[in-house]
Amino acid sequence: MSLFKQNSKTNFDPLKFAGATKFQTRFRPFVRFFVNRFCKFTLIGFDQIPNSGPAILCANHISFLDSVFLLTHSPRNMSVVGKSEYMDSWKTRWLFTKIGMIPLDRSGGDSATSAMVAVEAVLARGELFGIFPEGTRSRNGKLYKGRTGAARLALKFGCPIFPVGITGTSEIMAPDTVMPKFGKSCTIEIGQPIDTREYMLRIDDPAVLRELTDEVMNKIQALTKQEYLYDYAPKRSSANRTHI
């Protein structure tokens, strides 16, 4: 029996994907050159990102382009997790893993556990890691309850969490659409880092992961002004998935 949970289309080992590579170093300025000519960006707080050392960027998720724009404008290479369905096509499998995506099977199992081991390796190397705590894109523009994975990682590595608010990407490329609209505006604002040391003093408290995650989500909401629903985001059925 295989160690990893079988994907309906593609079987993969997340541990083979190490996150951001030298390819991303060349990819980011190349893509930034083009997207800055098709969209107007307002970037706030990027100077707060440390020049070295591990850090976690937690952002809201309203469009496929969120990760592309955040990664492209990051001053450092950044690894991200992405849904394992991107591994089904050789085109997205090749490109997305080359630019730093670690595939995550959102249904759980050994493959999901291995993905988190790969993420831990990214932080252990002192690199940036980006994640969307909601776990999936919001299809109604509202902000949903965050999952506790980022908090768990931050406490394990003692690294700061930066709340990130992204607005405008749903107008550029709404969920369930294929082609972006050019000439639109996007704002990416990085908030003040959350110092996790206070939470680390209570690391044995079962409630600490939820409290830290809720603080992250509240600070994201303060940046985006989205309506905040304290419930997990509904997931679209993969059987009905026809677009990105």
PyMOL commands that set and color helices and strands:
alter all, ss='L'
color gray80, all
select helices_A, chain A and resi 14-16+22-38+46-48+65-73+84-88+90-98+110-124+149-157+169-172+197-200+208-224+238-240
alter helices_A, ss='H'
color red, helices_A
select strands_A, chain A and resi 40-44+55-59+78-83+101-104+128-131+143-144+161-167+185-190+228-229
alter strands_A, ss='S'
color yellow, strands_A
deselect
rebuild
show_as cartoon
